[in-house]
Amino acid sequence: MNQEVFENEDLDDELYEHHKFISPKGQSILRVDKFLMQLIENATRNKIQQAAERGNIFANGVPVKSNYKVKPFDEIKVMLSHPPFENHIIPEDIPLDIVYEDDALLVINKPVGLVVHPGHGNYTGTLVNALAFHFDNLPMNSSERPGLVHRIDKNTSGLLVIAKTEMAMTHLAKQFEDKTTEREYVALVWGNLKEDEGTIEGNLARHATDRMQMAVYADPEIGKPAITHYKVIERFGYVTVVSCILETGRTHQIRAHMKYIGHPLFSDERYGGHLILKGTTFSKYKQFVENCFKILPRQALHAKTLGFEHPVTKEYMRFDTEVPQDMTDCIEKWRTYSKSHIFNQEE
């Protein structure tokens, strides 16, 4: 079994059963990571432990940590977001909005709706399919996905850096790991934040009951540390435009962190932002918000700025993009609305 199955998993996908074992009647008490190492070919203990941290190892239907003690007759499963046998990547002539390109890398502005890599329900039409068409021999990342150094959600727009050489992949991946890259997002969130700026800290792991969400856990043994710095850009009473700087880059980090502090992203269906969470009960207000949802039928999040050290020249490079039209139109509607209405600032 290839080790890449234990690499990062997307929450946009269903979980597929890759392995299932029933411990025998005479099974001695044994940690689940050691138990799986004995049964899965080429799987290292470190990779198994990483899978457990992401909630991909189950005992009797419940996600467990790597120190779970396997008992006789336990049902142990390894569940991952991609099918056991993924389809071969098919090159597709999908246009790319290339912001910058040289021999080592390229920076693209990903549009809303473009899935980054193949997975459940999206085996074609992804960014990886486009990269396979436009470029030959892109280096594979640790999950065997060509060129990808990092990723953003399907319905989040914005900047991504793609490695074109093995050296660039290694160098850029280390920068992300060492948290030396610059990543700024612009978001529209529900509510009127009390502070003009702040920091959200909290370990992120899959939600205990909703496997399509990430949740914040106080227990330092659960999930991975995540840090988001935010700053208010503009206030509209019932919603606020904020800048979010990522210190870490966990799956759904901004979406989960903003929900955690009581300010879900506007129109974010997965985290409850598609409901009217703040405001009045007047029908005209409800109609106004519904119209905003129609203008922006996805989470209000854009990866606006990306900065990193070039792997060859060592020059610091910084790229910036405009917030896309659907977000700017929605923000402008709230701006106009806020000028003609009085808000309860405690909302």
N, C-alpha and C positions, 0 to 999 in steps of 0.2 A: 504494500500500500504506500502511495506517495505521501511524503510528509506535508505537502501543501494543503491537504485536507484539514490540517489543524491550524491554518492561518486564518486571518481576519474573515469574519462572516458578516454579510449584510443583513439588516433586519427587514429589508424590502422583500425578502424571499421567504417561502415556506421552509420548514426544516425537513430534511430527508434522512431516512435511516440508512446509515452507512455500515454499521456493525451492530449485532445483537448477540449477546451471550447470556446464557442461564448458568449461574454458578452451580456446581455439582453438590450433591448431598453431603459429601465429605469435605467441602471447601473450608479451609482454615481461614480465620479472620485475616484479611489482607487489604491494604490500601487500594483504592480503585485504580490509581495510576500504575501501581506495580502489577495489578491484575491484568490491565489492558496491555501493558508492555509484553507480557507473556504470550498474548494471543494475537496481537496485530503486528504483522511483519513490517520491519523498518521504522516503526514508530518509536521516537525517543521519549523519554520521561518528560523532558521539558515541553515538547509539543503537546503531549497529553495534558500536562498541567495547564498550559495556555488554553486548551480547548475547554477544560473544566472552568477556568476563570470566566470564559465567555458564556457559560451556561449551556455548552454543547454535549455534556455527558450526563446521562440520566440513570438513576437507579430506581426501578419500580415506578417509572413515569415522572419522577421528580428530579430536577437538576441538582447535581451534587458537586461539592468541591473535590479536589484531588486527594484529600485526606479521608474521604468517606471510606468506612470499613465494609468491604464486601462480605456478605454472610451467605450461607447455603441457600440455594434457590432464588437468590436475587436475580432480577432481570436487568442487565446493564446494556445501555444503548449509547452509541455515538451518533448524534444527529447534527447534520450540517445543512447549510442553505442551498447547496447545489446538489443535483442528482449524483449518484455514485459514478456514473459515466457521462461526463459532460460532452456535449457535441463539439466537434472540431470547429475552430473559429473560421467563419466564412468571410473573406474580404468583401466589403460592400462599398460602393462609391457614394459615401455620405459626406457632404461638404463639411469642412472644418473651418472655424473662425480662428485663424492662426494670428496671434498677436505678435509673436516673435519666434524666429527659428535660426539655428546655426547647426554646425555639424554634431554638436553634443546633445542638444535638447530643443524642445519647442514649448511654447506657452500658448494654450488655447483658451478661448472664452466659450465655455460650455453653455448651450442654450437650455432653457427649461424643457423638460420632457425627454432629454437624451439620457438613457441609462448608460452608466460608465462601462460596465462589463457584463457579459452574458450571465444569466442566472435563470431561476424559475420564471417561466413566462416571457423571458426576454433573451432568446438564444440568437436573435439577429437584431439588426438595427441599433446596435450599441456603439459607443465610442471605440471600443476595442475592435469591432468589425471595421469601423472606418479607418483606424490606424493600420490595420492589416492590409487595407487596400492602398493607402497612400505611402506607406513606408515598408521597406524590406528589413528583415532581420533585427527587429527591435529587441532589446534585452528583456528577459523575463524577470518579474519580481518574485518574491518568495512564495507567491500564490500561483505562479506560472501564468501571469497575465502580462502580456507584452507592453512595455513602455510605462506602465502605471507606477507612479511614485506615491501618489495619494489619490483620494477620490472625494466626490461630493454627491449628495443625493440626487436622484432622478429629477425632482422638481425644485432643486436649488440651482440657480444659475451662477456662472462666474468662472474664475481662473483656475486652471490646472497646469502643472508642469509635467511634461512627458520626457522621459530619458530616451536618447537614441543610441547610447553606447553602454556597455557594461560598467565602465568607469563612472559615467555620469549617474547611472542607476545607484551604484554603491555610495557615491559621494552625496547625492541628493537625499537618498534614504537616511543616511546618517544625520544629515541636518534636521530632518523631520524628527528623528529619534531623539536627537540632542536638544530639540526645541529651540533651534537657532533661526528658524524661518520666521517670516512675518506673514501673518494671515489675518486680514480684517474683513469682517462681514458686516453688511447693513441689514437690519431686520426691523419689521414693524410688529410691535408686540401689544397685547391687550393690557390695558390699565395705565395708570399714571405712576411711574416709579417714584418712590419717595426721595431717593438720592440721585444726584446728577451723575454719579459714577460709582462703581463698586466692583467687587470680585466675587465670583461664585465658585466655591470649591466643594467637591463631593464625588466620591467614587461612583462610576457608572458601570452598570451591568444590565443584562436583560431583565425586564419587569417580571416579577414572580408569577403573574397570572396572564398578562398580555405579552406574548413572546415577540410581538412586532414593535414593542416599545423598549426604550432604555429607561432606567430609573436610577435615582440617586440613593445610595446606601450609606448610612453612618458607620457601619461596620467596616473597618479598614481591610478586613480579610476578604470582603466581597468586591468584585469588580476591579476596575483600574482607576487610579487617580485622574481627575479631570479639573482643569482650571480655566475659567472664562472671565475675562475682564470686559466690563461694559461701560459705555458712556452715552448719556442722553444727547441726541442730536436735535430733536424737535418734539415738543409736547402738543398733543391735540386733546387732552383731557381724558377721553376714554381709551385712546391708543397712544403709543409713543414710538418714535423712530429712534433706534439705538445703533451704536457702533459696537461690535463685539470683536475683541482681540483674543485669538486662541493661543493659550500657552501650551495646551495639549491638543491633540486632534483625535478625539474618540468618536465613535459612531454616534450620530444624532446629538453631539455634545451640546450645541447651542439650543436645539429644540428641547432637549430634556432638562437642561439647566434653567432655561427661562420658565418652563412649566413648574419646576421645583420651587422657584421664588414667587410663584403666583402670577406670572406674566407670559402665558403661552404665546407663540407666534401667531399672528393674525392669519386666519384661513388654513391653519395647520390641522387637517382632519385627524391625523394619527394621534396628536397630543391635545385634542379638544379645542383647538383654536378656531374651528369652523362653526362654533356656537357663539351666540351673542353673550359674551361673558361680562361686559360692562356696559352701562348706559341706562336709558330710561325704558319704560314699558310702553311708550307711545308708539302707535302703529307706523307713524311717519318715520320715526327713528329706526324701527325694525326694517322698514322698506329700504331706508338709506343703507343700512349695513348689508342687507341682502344684495343690493346693487354693487356694493364694494366686493362682496364675495364673487359676484359674477365677473367683475373686472379682473380679479386676482384669485382664480380658482385653485390656488396652491399655496404652500407655506411662503410667507413673505420673508424670504431670505436670499441674499446675493453675496457671493464670494467676491468682494470688490477689489481687494489689494493682496498681492502676493510678492514676497521678497525673499531672496536667497542668495547665497554665494555661488557664482558660476564655477562648476567643477573643474574647468580647464584654466580660465584666466584668473580665477579667484576674485574677480570683480563682484561687488555687491550689486545685484540687479533687483529693481523694484518695478512692478507693473500695476497699473490701475485701470479699472473699467467703469463705464457708466452703469448706473442702476437701470435695469431693463424697463421697457415701457409699461408693462403691466403693473409693476410695483410703483413707478412714478405716477401713473394715472390714479392708482388707489390712494397714494399718499396725498396727491393734490386734492382729491375729493374730500379727504379728512381735513386738510388744511382749510379749504373753503368752508366746510361745515362748522369747524371749530370757531371761525371768525364771527359767525352769526348765532352762536348758541353759548349759553352759560353752563359751565360744567361744575359738578360737585368734585372738588379736587381730592376728596377722600376715595373716589372710585378707584 
